[in-house]
Amino acid sequence: MENCFYKDGPISLATVERVLEEWLGNYPVKLEKVLIIPPDGTRAHSLAGPITNMLYHLVRPAQVKILPALGTHVPMTIEEKQRIFGADIPLEVYLDHHWRTDVEQVGVVPGDFVSQVSEGLLDYSITVDINREILNGGYDLILSVGQVVPHEVVGMANYTKNIVVGCGGKDIIDKSHFLGAVYGMEKMMGRDYSPVRKVFDYAEENFLKDLPIAYILTVTETRNQNTTLQGLFIGNEREVFTQAVAKSQACNLDLLSKPLEKVVVYLDPKEFRSTWLGNKAVYRTRMAIADGGELLIMAPGVRSFGEDLDIDRLIRAYGYKDRDEILNFVATDEELGKNLSVAAHLIHGSSDGRFKITYAVQHLTEAEIQGVNYQYMPYQEAVQIYNPSLLKDGYNLVDGEEVFFISNPALGLWALERDFS
């Protein structure tokens, strides 16, 4: 199958449907059983929702299953599935990925390769487990759908990450996240060939190449709450991702000429329920915030720290601390040493003492927020001063204070021009 690139947006959903219909019509195998792997509801701006709905109808009457790439996230609710993917898809079509139990080993990335790509920082091997439905479901075609956008763990999201992490098991989730944290997210975000991406490429080349996986990658741009599709990349070769990365770098990097003293980020309650998800507000802005500055996170929907009880407990136990403190805990504390994705998250969610992080919440207490080493502000107090409905993305003047507002941190990366010069 030939790759299909549409680089010059905006691209209408009608055009997407026509392109997909043509591409699927040329598929060399009769489609009797198809698996669609979209992102979950935390990536609503990817446009993967309507695209998944299109695919469901385009491949019919083939038998179709939809396996959202949850990673460590909680399964989507019925309401979320219907809102994101469409109420006309029967609920029995959906499968839920359980990262601790639903996986099967396909191979091991050797420690010497990890040492090479990490520049000697780590030398552990990484077991690659993926959802057994992908391996044993007997599918004629597996369609992985998702958005390429700057990402804190791997550099640029999606492509094989959707399979080996989104539908992966504990070892690769833990160790890939920790690899990125130890190497340094600032050296990776917005870039293609990070150490973590090289691990995923190794898995693709050595363990996944015989699976009938094709990728449908989007690059979107959101301005004033309006999301447009700027790039569409379809195929089963690495070049599909490479082209999408270049487009995302053009659309999703917000490069600034000076550091920001005050940043206010709003977290949509339909998308962000925990700091595990909501700390994209930290990851995606940290390169742009001045030393001594402040990040205020407006989080009306955040109710917990972790996405499951075990992770939540560990975050509460250790808190968001400086990189060296967490690395010391990993070396000396057996439980955190066995939960490296949590350790990585704690490193990512700290400012390393450079700037203040304040969470404005309504479902967690002051003691809970301060217990994980953040500053606390009641949401209703914060909204009186920084009303998200009145602020525009970018620079604002609020009672004489210059504030940089971001309505959704998942949509890009904010950094200084010098970081990408």
N, C-alpha and C positions, 0 to 999 in steps of 0.2 A: 504493500500500500504506500502511495506517495504521501509525503507530509503536505500539510495545507496551512499556509501562513496568511493571515490578514492583519497587516500592521498599521493601517491608516484609519483610525477611528474618527468620529464615533461610528460604531457598527450597530445596526438595528437588530432586534431579536428576530425579525422576519428574515433578515439576511443570514443570521446564525442558523435558523431552521433550514433554510434552503441549502446552505453549505453542508450541514450535517446530513441532510437527506441524500445529497449527492455523494458524499464521502462514504456513507453507509451502503449506498447502492452499489458502490464499486468494491465492497469488501469481498475477498476471494472465497470465503466460506459461507455456506448457508447458515443463517443465524437462527438457531433453534433454542438456545439458552444464553442469556446475556446477564452479566453482573455490572451494575453501575455503582461506582464508589465516589460519591460527592463529599465535600466537607460538611460539617454539622452546622447548626444554627449560629455558631459564633463567627461564621464567615458569610453572613447574609449579603454583604456588599460585593461578593465575588461574582454574582449573577449565575452561580452554579445551580441555584434553585430552579429558575425557569428553564435552564439548559437541561437539567435532569428530567424535568417534566417533558420537554421535547423528546429527549432520547427514549423515555419510557414509551411514548406513543409511536415514535418512528420505527422502533424495532419490533413492535407487535406485528404478528401474533406470536412472536417468540416468547418463551417463558422468561420473565424478568424478575430479578431480585435487586434490591437497593441496600447497600451496606455503607452507611455514613462512616467516614473516617474519623472516629471519635478520639483516637489516642487514649489519653487518660481522662477525657471528659465524661461526664455522666451521659447516659443515653438520652436522646431527644424525646420530649413528650409528644403525645399525639397532636396537641395543638401546634407545636413547633414543626412537626413533619408536614402537617397540612398547610401551615402558613408559608413555609419555605419552599416546599416541593409541589404543593397543589393538592386541594382536597379531592381531586378526581383520581388520585392514585390509591388503590386499596391498601389498607393498613397491613394486610398479610404479606405484602410485597417486601416489607422492610425487615432487615436483620439488624440486631444490635451487636456491636463489637465489644467484647469484654477482654481487656488487655492482659488480665492475669490468668485467664483460663481458656480462651478460645483459639489458641495459637499452636503452630507446629513449626519445628525447626527446619530451615532450608539450607543453612550453612553457617560458617563462622568466619568473620573477618579476623585475620591473624594479628597478634600483638605487634609483630615487627612492622606491619603496614600502618597500624595506628601510631606507633612510635615515629615512623617516617613522616606521616602527614601532620602530626602534632609537634613536630620539631623537637622530639625527645621528651615532651612534657608528660606523656602517658604511654604505657606499653601493654595495656590489657587487651585481650582478645574480646570480640563482641559477637555474641550469638544473635543470629538473625532469625527471629520467629515471626511468622505472619499468620493472619487469620486462616484457619484451615478451609474455610469456604472458598477462598481464592485458589487454594491448591487442589482441593478434592471435589469441587462443585461441578466439574465437567462442563465448564462454560466454553462456548465458541468464541466469545469476545468479552473482555473485561475492560470497561471504560472508566478511567480515573479522571474525574472532573475537578478543577479547582483553580484558584487564583495564584498567580506569581506576584509576590509583593515582598518587600524587605522583611526579614525575619531574624529574631534574636538568637535562635539556636543554630540555624543552618546557613544564614546569610540571605538567601532568597527562598521563599516558601514554595512548596508543592513539588511536582514531578514525583520522583520515587519516594519522597518523604510521605506522600499520601498513602503509600503501600507499607513501607517498612516501619513507620512510626504511627501514622494514622490508623493502620490496621495491624500494628506490630505488638510485640510482647515486651515484657519488663526489661530484659537485658539491653536491648538496643535503645529503648526509650531512655532508660537510666544513663547508659554510658555515652550515648550521643549527646544528650543534654549536658552531661558533666564535661565531656570533651570540649564543647563549645564554651562553657563557663570558664574552664581552666585556660583555654587558649585566649579568650577575651572577646566578648561580643562586639566591642567597638571595632575590632580588626576584621569582623566578618559581615556585619549587617550591611545590606545593600550590595553585597558582592557575590559572585558566583562560586568560584573554586575555593571554598573554605575547607578546613580539615573535615568537618562533619559532612559536607556535600561529597567529598572524595570517598568517605566511607559508604555513603549511599550509592555512589556510582559503582563502587566495588561490588556491592550487593546486586545491583542491576546487572552488571556485566557477568557475574559469576553464578548467581542464584535465581535470577528472575527472567533471564533471556528467553527461556522456552515457554513462558506463560503468554497467553494471547492478550497482553495488556496494550492498550492504546491510550494516549493522554489527550485530553481536551483542556487546554490551559487558557485562562483568561487574564487579561490585564485591564483593570478598571481604574477610573478616575472619578472622585466624588468632589463636587463643588456645590456649596449651598444646598446640601442634602440631596442633590441630584447626581445619581451614579450613571456614568456612561461607559460602555464597553469600548476600549481603545485598541485592543489587540486580541486576536483569536488564533491559537496555534494548535494544530491537530496532527497526531502521528505517533509513531512508536520508537523514534530515535532521539538520541541526546540533543540533536540540533533543534528539536522542537522547544526544549527547555532553554537552550542557549539564546534562541531568538526571542523568547518571551522575557528572559532576564533583561536583555538590552532594552526592550520596550518598557518594562517596568522601571528601569533606571531612569528613563526619560520622563515617565509619568508620575512616579511615586516617591521620588527623592525631593524633599523640600530643603534646599541648601541655603543657609542664612549667612549674612556677612558679619554678624556680631552675636556673641552669646546672649542668651535670654535670662533675665533676672527673675521673672515671674511667669510661670506657665500654668494655665488652668486647663484641665482635660476633663471632658464629660464622657461618662460611660453609660451607654444606652442600657436600661435595665432589662430589655429583652435579649440582650447579647452578653452582658457581663454580670454574672451572679456571684463571683468569688474573686479574691485577689489573685488566685492562680491564673485566671483569665484576665482580670482587670489590670494586672501589672504590665500589660502592654503599654500603659500610660508611662511607666518608668522606662521600659526598654527602648521605646521608639523616640523618646525625647532626651535621654541622658546625654547624648553627644552634643546637644544644642544648649544645655542649661549651664549657666555660669557657675563657677565655684562660689559658694555662699548664696546661691539663688534658692528659689522655692518652687516646688511642684505641688499644686493643689489638685487632687483627684476627686471630682464630683461623682459619687458612686451610689446613686439611689437604689440600685438593685442588688448590691453586694451584701450577701448574707453569711458568707463563710470565707475561710482562707483557702482550704483545699476543695477539690472536686469530689473527693470521697473522704470517709471518716478517718482512715489511716493517714492520708496526706495532710488533712486538716490538723490532726493531732500533732504531727511532726512539725508543721509550720508554727503552731502555737508553742511547742516545746523549745524550739531553737530561735525563732524570730529571724527577721531579715537583718543579717549582720554583714560586716565587711568580708571581702573575699578571703583574706588570710585567716580570719576567725573560723569561717565555715570549713576551709580546708583543714584546719587543725581538728575540728570536730570530726570530719570524715576520717582522719587518720587515727583518732583516739576513741571514737564512739562507734560501737559495732552497728547499732541500728541505723544511724545516718549513713554509715559506710555501705550499708546494704540498700539504701534508697537514694541513689546518686541523682536521679532526676529532681528529687526534692532539694538536695544540696545545691544543685545547679540553679534551681528556681530561687532559693534564698540568696545566692550570690547575685543573680540577675536583678532581684527586687530591692537590693540595697544601693544607695548612692555612693558607697564607699566613703562616706563622710563628706562628700563634696557639696551636697545641697540638701535642703530639708524636704522631706516628703510628708504631706498632710493628706489624710483620707477624710473626706466629708461623707458620712454615711448615716443611714437611719435604721439599719437592722443589726448593727454591731455596737457594743458599748465603748465608752472611752477607755475603760480598762482593757478590753480586748484589743483595741487598736494599738494602744501604747504597749501592750504586752508583746507585740511582734516588732516593736521599735519604730513605729510610725507616730506622727503627730495626729491628733484627733480634732475634728471640727464637726459640730452637728450639721446635718445636711440642710435643714431649714435656715440655719444661720448663714451658711455659705451661699445658698441660693438667693438670699436677700441682697447680697453684695455682688455676686457673680452669676447672674441669671443666664443660664445657657440659651434661653430663647431670645435674649437680647444681644448676646455677643456674636460677633462674626468670626469666622476662622481667620487666624492671623492676629495682627496687632489691634488692640483696643485700649482706650483710655477709660479707666474706672476710678472715679473720684480722684483724678489726678495721678493715678498709678498706671504705668504702662503694663498691660497684661497681654500675653500671647495665648490665644484660645485655640484649642483643638477639639472638634466635635466628635471625632472617632479616631483613637490612636492606632487602630488596626489597619488603617488605610494607607499608611506610608511610613516614612522615616524622616525625622527632622534632625539635621546635623549642620555643622559649619562647613562652609565652602572648602576650607583648607583640608578637611578630612577626606575629600574626594578629588583633590587637585593632583 
